[in-house]
Amino acid sequence: MFTAISPTPLDQPIVAWLAHQRALGRRYYPEERVLVSLREFISRTGQDLDRASFDRWCATFPHLASNTLRYRQRVVRMFCLYRRRKEPGCFVPDPLYFARPRPYRRPVIVEPEQIAKMLTAANNMSVASGSPLRPAVYRMAVILLYTTGMRRGELLRLTLADCEPESGVLRVRESSSTNREYCRCRPTPMPNCAATFENVSPHRLAGILTHPFSSTRKAVFVPIPELGSAAASMLCSKWRVLRIAKAGARASTI
């Protein structure tokens, strides 16, 4: 977990706290990154965590939104409360001095006309040598994201086996686990799910189905050597679709 830097009094408590939380079924990867950041900061000071060092660590995140900084501070506080069980004299941050919570930005409701512009922008995207099906992949992504409300990670984990044309259901897996028996799935009504896959990118599906080492469990957005990259990595960026939307919005004002 830790890089080769000076040991700190936080090392063993961090390992113990994460192990405790994960034994309860929690993954705690974001919390681990927060504590690793704190631990690296403390290692440069050569002292244990106290009020002054905690404030200096918080001051290293001037770019963070108030709610994000408050989340990190709360993670440190939960960790320190756990540590106090064995070290009663250890420092515990006072939430009275945490960043003030702010109202979250109001969600933007995307209208059907805007989706139509996004689809037009996706169709007009240039085809790269390493991504011959880039427009079709983005078009499929926009359709699925808009009609099902799934998350980006769920979109990337879709496989052909998740589409059930007989029942008109698209099974969205909420876990990245490779063991499908333990993956949480939610059925999403989508009467035209088969048509969405087949009509938007027929060559892509043909490549998947004819690939000698593929099956219906092959992820739709995973690159295939014969077809080149299908821009799966680009779909991981939340700004990609937003850029398409902005491009469509700019085109509508011209």
Residue pairs with C-beta under 8 A, 6 or more apart in sequence:
1 14
1 15
1 32
1 36
2 11
2 36
2 39
3 40
5 40
5 43
6 43
6 46
7 43
8 39
8 42
8 43
8 48
9 42
9 48
9 49
10 35
10 38
10 39
10 42
10 48
10 49
11 39
13 79
13 82
13 83
13 86
13 87
14 35
14 36
14 39
14 79
16 82
17 35
17 79
17 82
17 83
18 28
18 31
18 32
18 35
20 82
21 28
21 31
22 28
30 75
31 75
31 79
34 72
34 75
34 76
35 75
35 76
35 79
37 57
38 49
38 57
38 76
41 53
41 56
41 57
41 60
42 48
42 49
42 53
42 57
45 53
47 53
48 90
48 91
49 80
49 90
49 91
50 91
51 91
51 93
54 76
54 91
54 93
55 97
58 69
58 72
58 73
58 99
61 68
61 69
61 72
64 72
65 102
66 99
66 100
66 101
66 102
67 99
67 101
67 102
67 104
69 98
69 99
70 98
70 99
70 100
70 101
73 93
73 95
73 98
73 99
74 95
74 98
76 93
77 92
77 93
77 95
80 90
80 91
80 92
80 93
81 92
83 90
84 90
84 92
110 146
110 245
114 245
114 248
114 249
115 142
115 146
117 245
117 248
117 249
117 251
117 252
118 142
118 241
118 244
118 245
118 248
119 139
119 142
119 143
120 248
120 251
121 244
121 245
121 247
121 248
121 251
122 135
122 138
122 139
122 142
122 244
123 135
123 139
124 135
125 134
125 135
125 138
125 244
126 134
127 133
127 134
127 135
128 134
129 228
130 228
130 229
131 137
131 228
131 229
131 230
131 231
132 227
132 228
133 201
133 203
133 204
133 227
133 228
133 230
133 231
134 230
134 231
136 200
136 201
136 203
136 204
137 201
137 204
137 221
137 230
137 231
137 232
137 235
138 231
138 235
138 240
138 241
138 244
139 200
139 201
140 196
140 197
140 200
140 201
140 220
141 155
141 221
141 235
141 241
142 241
142 244
143 196
143 200
144 150
144 155
144 158
144 196
145 152
145 155
145 241
147 190
147 196
148 170
148 172
148 188
148 190
150 172
150 188
152 235
152 236
152 238
153 176
154 172
154 173
154 174
155 221
155 235
156 219
156 221
156 222
156 232
156 235
156 236
157 173
157 176
157 219
158 170
158 172
158 173
158 219
158 220
158 221
159 216
159 217
159 218
159 219
159 220
160 197
160 205
160 208
160 209
160 216
160 217
160 218
160 220
161 215
161 216
161 217
162 170
162 171
162 172
162 173
163 170
163 171
163 193
163 194
163 197
164 170
164 171
164 193
165 193
165 194
168 189
168 190
168 191
168 192
168 193
169 187
169 188
169 189
169 190
169 193
170 187
170 188
170 189
170 190
170 193
171 185
171 186
171 187
171 188
172 185
172 186
172 187
172 188
173 180
173 183
173 184
173 185
174 183
174 184
174 185
174 186
175 182
175 183
175 184
177 183
180 217
190 196
197 205
197 220
198 205
203 227
204 220
204 227
204 230
205 220
207 224
207 226
207 227
208 214
208 218
208 220
208 224
211 218
211 224
211 226
214 224
219 232
221 230
221 231
221 232
221 235
222 230
222 232
223 229
223 230
223 232
224 230
234 240
